[in-house]
Amino acid sequence: MLLSFALILIMGLILSGLFQKLKLPGLLGMLITGIILGPHMLNFIHPQILDISSDLRTIALIVILTRAGLALDIEDLKKVGRPAIMMCFIPATVEIAAITVLAPVFLQISYLEAAIMGTVLAAVSPAVIVPRMLKLMENGYGKAKSIPQLIMAGASVDDIYVIILFTSFMGMYGGQGFNLMSLMHVPIAILVGLLVGVGGGLLLVILFNKIHMRDTMKILIILSTGFIFVSAEPLIRPYVPMSGLLAVMALGGTLLKQYEVLAKRLSRKFSKIWVGAEMLLFVLVGAAVDIRTIGSVGLMAVGLILCALVLRIGGVFICVVKTKLSVKEKLFCAIAYLPKATVQAAIGGVPLLAGVKAGGIILAVAVLAIVITAPLGAIGIDKTFDKFLSR
C-alpha cells in the first residue's frame, strides 16, 4: 500500500510537471498516471486503496470546497443574482434533454436509458473548476463582475440537481415510477445544506473566539466538521434531503463573513493541503477509467458528447442573457462549464451494476466524457481567462 502511494505521488508529480512544461493543465498528467497505474492497465495501485478510493476523492472535494467557501464572498454572489440561480439548473437540463433525444438515434438505446445516461454525463466537475476559479479570484480576473463566483456557485449546486435526477430515473427503470415530489428534494437539499453549513460556521466562529488554538488545529476541526456533514447526508436522506458538500461550502463562507482575518489566513493553508489532495483525487479518478470500454461505443459516442456540449453552451448563454457580461465573458462562462470528471467516475458504473440493459454503454460514454471534457475544459479555461476576462 505504501508503495502504491509512493508511485502515485512520484509518477503524478513527474507527469503533472511534464504537462505544465508543455503549457497544458497538470491534471492531465495526474489522470494519465491513474489510468496507467490503475487496475485496467499495470494494476500497481493496491486494492485497499481502490476500496477506499471513493472516500479519498470525497476528502479531496471537501478540501477544495472548504477553500472555495473561505474565498466566496456572499456580497459578490448577491451582485450576480438571477444568472447564478439559472446556472445551477439550466445548462444541465439542456444537456440531459439533448442526450435523451439524441442517444437513441446515435447509440440505439431506449429513451429511459438515454435519460439515465444524460444525468450521468450532465454534472460538471467542481474539482476541475473550483481551483481555477479561486486562482482567477486571487489574481483579480473577472472579479469586477463576479464571474468566478458565478461559476463556482453554479457548479456546486449543478451536481446536486443532476444526482437527484439520476436517482429518480434509476427508480423509474426499476419499476418504481417517476415521482415528481423527488424534484422537490433539490431546493430542500440546497436549503438544508445552507442552513447546516451556516449554523456550523457560526458555532465554529464562537469556538475559535472563545478558545485560543493554533491554525493547524482550526483546520483539523473544520475538516472534521466537513466530514461529519458529508457522512450525515446519506443517514438523514430518508427523512430530509441535504447536500453535505454545499454545507461544507456554506461553512467556509460563514467563516469569511463572520471572521474574515482568520478565513483568509486559513484559505492560504488549505491551498497548500490541496496540492496533495488534488494529486490523489485526479489519479484515483484516472484509476477508475477503463479506456478499453471506449472502443465499444466508437465515434458515434464522440458525436453525441460533442452535440450535447454545444447545446450545453447554449444553455449557459441563456443563463447570462441580459447581463452586463460581454460576449467574451459569456463565452468564458460556457467554456468553464464544460469539464466533467468526479461525478462521472463515481456513478458511471452504477447503471451497469444495477442491471440496466445499456449499462455498459453508459459506462463507456461516461469514461469517454471524462477523457474528452476534463482536458477540453481545463485547457479552455487556462488558455482563455487572460484574453476573455478583464483584470
PyMOL commands that set and color helices and strands:
alter all, ss='L'
color gray80, all
select helices_A, chain A and resi 2-21+26-37+47-51+53-71+74-80+82-107+111-122+126-139+147-173+180-210+215-236+244-258+260-287+291-296+298-319+327-336+342-347+350-353+359-388
alter helices_A, ss='H'
color red, helices_A
deselect
rebuild
show_as cartoon
